[in-house]
Amino acid sequence: MTSRRLLHSVAFAALMAFSAMPASAETLKVVASFTVLADVVKQVGGDHVKVTSLVGPNGDPHEFEPSPADAKNLNAAKVTFVSGEGLEGWMDRLISASGYKGQPITVSEGINTRTMEEDGKTVTDPHVWNSPVNVQVWVANIEKALSAADPADAGAFKANAEAYLKKLDELDAYAHSKFEKIPDDRRKVLTSHDAFGYFGREYNVSFLSPLGVSTESEASAADVAKLIDQIKAEHVKTYFFENSNDPRLVRQIAKATGAQPGGELYVESLSDAKGPASTYEKMFRYNVNQIAAAMAKTS
């Protein structure tokens, strides 16, 4: 056999072997509405997804103003994820502006949501991720959507989801172990706005705040005065800032009540990569540690 024919034979064999291998899907371009959701999508998608978060680190998803770059990223996305329950009020406008043809996946579908009264109306609390039990529902919805968009990698998505569900179980158990040591009458804190309802429901912690579920709402002087009286009556000793909100009002209330600072919480936004809450897992543990430590000091 001549060297040329031998070369052709080797090349043909290599080509046949390559073609017999399962086709690897291209990396999915995915958009998530805010950083907490983006991280959970990354945990499920792994190396098979490239996730862009519209709202950046330390950003407020309630007051977000999309840019032309956000419209471009959305238009290029194969799959888009939102949390839902009224959190992303700006999303419909962005979809129209971007020309995006897909239908965003609402990951909170199936969660046992809580309602509350705000400005005389009954509203759904959108901050579902502050309980890892709820995030497990997110994971199931994310896995299903990614597998539908990329069936070739469905096995990897399933394995990633199962591994992450175990981590969420561990987070839930960790929070219970921390708060079960604290007397019920000491499980009270002051925060900037009402974003910890699901956390409070899961771990029997009471959160008082001057603002409702959205940071776009405004507290009246009467509401603030009523809250100050309640904090004094219930002997709430600790207040927290939120990384994505203006702390001035909660500082004013704390000064009037004598509540002491407990630190900063990451409520609806991750920190940047160098911060203490760069992933959902880190964020949740950090918040649990901050809140439990503050309560332990006053018990």
C-alpha positions as CSV (number, residue, x, y, z in Angstrom):
1,M,0.0,0.0,0.0
2,T,1.4,3.4,-1.0
3,S,1.9,6.0,1.7
4,R,-0.8,8.1,0.1
5,R,-3.4,5.3,0.2
6,L,-2.3,4.5,3.8
7,L,-2.9,8.1,4.7
8,H,-6.3,8.1,3.1
9,S,-7.2,4.8,5.0
10,V,-6.2,6.3,8.3
11,A,-8.1,9.5,7.7
12,F,-11.2,7.5,6.6
13,A,-11.1,5.3,9.7
14,A,-10.7,8.4,11.9
15,L,-13.7,10.1,10.2
16,M,-15.8,6.9,10.7
17,A,-14.9,6.8,14.4
18,F,-15.7,10.4,14.8
19,S,-19.1,10.1,13.1
20,A,-20.0,7.1,15.3
21,M,-19.6,9.3,18.4
22,P,-22.7,10.9,19.9
23,A,-23.2,14.4,18.6
24,S,-22.4,17.0,21.3
25,A,-24.9,19.8,21.4
26,E,-23.7,23.4,21.2
27,T,-23.5,25.4,24.4
28,L,-27.0,26.8,25.1
29,K,-27.3,30.6,25.4
30,V,-29.5,31.2,28.3
31,V,-30.8,34.4,29.9
32,A,-32.0,34.6,33.5
33,S,-33.7,37.6,35.0
34,F,-31.5,38.2,38.0
35,T,-28.4,36.8,39.7
36,V,-29.9,34.4,42.2
37,L,-31.9,32.6,39.4
38,A,-28.9,32.7,37.0
39,D,-26.7,30.8,39.6
40,V,-29.3,28.1,40.0
41,V,-29.6,27.7,36.2
42,K,-25.8,27.4,36.1
43,Q,-25.8,24.7,38.7
44,V,-28.3,22.6,36.7
45,G,-26.9,23.4,33.2
46,G,-23.2,23.0,34.1
47,D,-20.8,23.3,31.1
48,H,-23.6,22.9,28.6
49,V,-25.0,26.4,29.2
50,K,-23.8,30.0,29.0
51,V,-26.0,32.0,31.4
52,T,-26.4,35.8,31.2
53,S,-28.1,37.6,34.1
54,L,-30.1,40.7,33.1
55,V,-29.9,42.3,36.6
56,G,-26.3,42.3,37.8
57,P,-24.7,41.6,41.2
58,N,-26.1,43.8,44.0
59,G,-28.9,45.0,41.6
60,D,-32.5,45.4,42.5
61,P,-34.9,43.3,40.3
62,H,-37.9,45.5,41.3
63,E,-36.4,48.7,39.9
64,F,-34.3,47.4,37.1
65,E,-34.1,49.4,33.9
66,P,-33.1,47.3,30.9
67,S,-30.5,48.5,28.5
68,P,-30.0,47.9,24.7
69,A,-27.3,45.3,25.6
70,D,-30.0,43.5,27.7
71,A,-32.3,43.5,24.6
72,K,-29.5,42.1,22.5
73,N,-28.7,39.3,25.0
74,L,-32.4,38.3,25.3
75,N,-32.8,38.2,21.5
76,A,-29.9,35.8,21.2
77,A,-31.1,33.5,24.0
78,K,-32.3,29.9,23.3
79,V,-34.0,29.7,26.7
80,T,-35.0,32.5,29.1
81,F,-35.9,32.0,32.8
82,V,-37.9,34.3,35.1
83,S,-38.9,33.8,38.7
84,G,-42.4,35.2,38.1
85,E,-45.1,36.2,40.7
86,G,-44.8,39.8,39.6
87,L,-41.0,40.2,40.3
88,E,-40.0,41.1,36.8
89,G,-42.6,43.8,35.9
90,W,-40.2,45.1,33.2
91,M,-39.9,41.8,31.3
92,D,-42.8,42.3,28.9
93,R,-41.4,45.7,27.7
94,L,-37.9,44.1,27.2
95,I,-39.4,41.2,25.2
96,S,-41.2,43.7,22.9
97,A,-38.1,45.9,22.5
98,S,-35.7,42.9,21.8
99,G,-37.8,41.0,19.3
100,Y,-37.4,37.9,21.4
101,K,-39.7,35.2,19.9
102,G,-39.6,32.6,22.7
103,Q,-41.7,32.2,25.8
104,P,-39.9,32.8,29.1
105,I,-40.0,29.8,31.5
106,T,-41.5,30.8,34.9
107,V,-39.5,28.7,37.4
108,S,-41.7,29.5,40.4
109,E,-44.6,27.6,38.9
110,G,-45.8,24.9,41.4
111,I,-44.5,26.7,44.5
112,N,-46.9,27.1,47.5
113,T,-46.8,30.9,47.4
114,R,-47.9,33.2,50.2
115,T,-50.1,36.3,49.9
116,M,-50.1,39.5,51.8
117,E,-52.0,42.8,52.0
118,E,-50.3,45.8,50.4
119,D,-51.9,49.2,49.8
120,G,-55.3,47.6,50.3
121,K,-54.7,44.8,47.8
122,T,-53.9,41.2,48.2
123,V,-50.6,40.5,46.4
124,T,-48.4,37.4,46.0
125,D,-44.9,37.5,47.6
126,P,-42.4,36.9,44.8
127,H,-39.3,36.3,47.0
128,V,-39.7,32.5,46.9
129,W,-35.9,31.8,46.7
130,N,-35.4,32.7,50.3
131,S,-36.4,29.2,51.2
132,P,-34.3,26.4,49.6
133,V,-37.4,24.2,49.7
134,N,-38.9,26.5,47.1
135,V,-35.7,26.5,45.1
136,Q,-36.1,22.7,44.7
137,V,-39.2,23.5,42.6
138,W,-37.0,25.9,40.5
139,V,-34.5,23.1,39.9
140,A,-37.2,20.7,38.6
141,N,-38.6,23.4,36.2
142,I,-35.1,24.4,35.0
143,E,-34.1,20.8,34.3
144,K,-37.2,20.2,32.3
145,A,-36.8,23.3,30.2
146,L,-33.1,22.7,29.5
147,S,-33.7,19.1,28.6
148,A,-36.4,20.1,26.2
149,A,-34.1,22.7,24.5
150,D,-31.1,20.3,24.5
151,P,-32.2,16.6,24.6
152,A,-28.7,15.4,23.9
153,D,-27.5,16.7,27.3
154,A,-30.6,15.7,29.2
155,G,-28.7,13.1,31.2
156,A,-26.2,15.7,32.4
157,F,-28.9,18.1,33.4
158,K,-30.6,15.3,35.4
159,A,-27.4,14.4,37.2
160,N,-26.6,18.0,38.0
161,A,-30.1,18.6,39.3
162,E,-30.0,15.6,41.6
163,A,-26.7,16.7,43.0
164,Y,-27.9,20.2,43.6
165,L,-31.2,19.0,45.2
166,K,-29.0,17.3,47.9
167,K,-27.2,20.6,48.5
168,L,-30.5,22.4,48.9
169,D,-31.6,19.7,51.5
170,E,-28.4,20.4,53.4
171,L,-29.1,24.1,53.4
172,D,-32.6,23.6,54.7
173,A,-31.3,21.3,57.5
174,Y,-28.5,23.8,58.3
175,A,-31.0,26.6,58.8
176,H,-33.3,24.5,61.0
177,S,-30.3,23.5,63.2
178,K,-29.3,27.2,63.6
179,F,-32.8,28.6,64.5
180,E,-34.0,25.7,66.7
181,K,-31.4,26.7,69.3
182,I,-33.0,30.2,69.6
183,P,-36.1,30.9,71.7
184,D,-39.2,31.7,69.7
185,D,-39.7,35.1,71.3
186,R,-36.2,36.1,70.1
187,R,-36.7,35.2,66.4
188,K,-37.6,38.8,65.3
189,V,-35.6,41.2,63.2
190,L,-36.1,44.5,61.3
191,T,-35.2,44.6,57.5
192,S,-35.6,47.2,54.8
193,H,-38.6,45.5,52.9
194,D,-40.8,42.5,53.2
195,A,-38.6,40.0,51.3
196,F,-38.1,37.3,53.9
197,G,-41.7,35.9,54.2
198,Y,-40.8,32.4,52.9
199,F,-37.7,32.3,55.0
200,G,-39.8,33.3,58.0
201,R,-42.5,30.7,57.2
202,E,-40.0,27.9,56.9
203,Y,-37.9,28.7,60.0
204,N,-40.4,30.5,62.3
205,V,-38.7,33.9,62.2
206,S,-40.6,37.2,62.2
207,F,-39.4,39.9,59.9
208,L,-40.7,43.5,60.4
209,S,-40.1,46.1,57.6
210,P,-41.2,49.6,56.6
211,L,-41.8,48.6,52.9
212,G,-43.9,45.9,51.3
213,V,-42.9,43.2,48.8
214,S,-41.5,45.8,46.4
215,T,-38.8,48.4,47.0
216,E,-40.8,50.6,44.6
217,S,-43.4,51.1,47.3
218,E,-43.2,54.0,49.8
219,A,-43.9,53.9,53.5
220,S,-46.2,56.6,54.9
221,A,-45.3,58.5,58.1
222,A,-48.2,56.7,59.8
223,D,-46.9,53.3,58.7
224,V,-43.4,54.1,60.0
225,A,-44.8,55.4,63.3
226,K,-46.9,52.2,63.7
227,L,-43.9,50.0,62.9
228,I,-41.8,51.9,65.5
229,D,-44.4,51.2,68.1
230,Q,-44.6,47.5,67.2
231,I,-40.8,47.1,67.3
232,K,-40.8,48.7,70.8
233,A,-43.7,46.6,72.0
234,E,-42.2,43.3,70.7
235,H,-38.7,44.2,71.8
236,V,-37.0,43.7,68.4
237,K,-33.3,44.2,69.1
238,T,-31.6,43.9,65.7
239,Y,-31.9,45.5,62.3
240,F,-30.4,44.6,58.9
241,F,-29.6,46.4,55.7
242,E,-30.0,44.8,52.3
243,N,-27.3,44.8,49.7
244,S,-29.6,46.1,46.9
245,N,-31.6,48.7,48.8
246,D,-31.3,52.2,50.3
247,P,-30.6,51.8,54.1
248,R,-31.7,55.3,55.2
249,L,-35.3,54.5,56.3
250,V,-34.4,51.4,58.2
251,R,-31.6,53.3,60.0
252,Q,-34.1,56.0,60.9
253,I,-36.4,53.4,62.4
254,A,-33.6,51.7,64.2
255,K,-32.5,55.0,65.8
256,A,-36.0,55.6,67.1
257,T,-36.3,52.1,68.6
258,G,-32.8,51.4,69.8
259,A,-32.4,48.4,67.6
260,Q,-28.8,47.5,67.0
261,P,-27.2,46.8,63.5
262,G,-26.8,43.1,62.7
263,G,-25.1,43.6,59.4
264,E,-26.0,43.3,55.7
265,L,-28.2,40.7,54.2
266,Y,-28.3,39.5,50.6
267,V,-32.0,39.3,49.8
268,E,-32.7,39.4,46.1
269,S,-29.3,39.7,44.6
270,L,-25.9,37.9,44.9
271,S,-22.7,39.8,45.6
272,D,-20.0,40.1,43.1
273,A,-17.5,37.2,42.8
274,K,-15.3,38.6,45.6
275,G,-18.2,39.1,48.0
276,P,-19.6,36.7,50.6
277,A,-22.7,35.8,48.6
278,S,-21.4,35.0,45.1
279,T,-23.6,31.9,44.7
280,Y,-27.1,31.0,46.0
281,E,-25.6,28.4,48.4
282,K,-23.2,31.0,49.9
283,M,-25.9,33.7,50.0
284,F,-28.3,31.5,52.0
285,R,-25.7,30.3,54.5
286,Y,-24.4,33.8,54.9
287,N,-27.9,35.1,55.7
288,V,-28.7,32.3,58.1
289,N,-25.4,32.9,60.0
290,Q,-25.9,36.7,60.2
291,I,-29.5,36.4,61.4
292,A,-28.9,33.6,63.9
293,A,-25.8,35.3,65.3
294,A,-27.7,38.6,65.9
295,M,-30.6,36.7,67.6
296,A,-28.2,34.7,69.8
297,K,-26.7,38.0,71.1
298,T,-30.1,39.2,72.3
299,S,-31.3,35.9,73.8
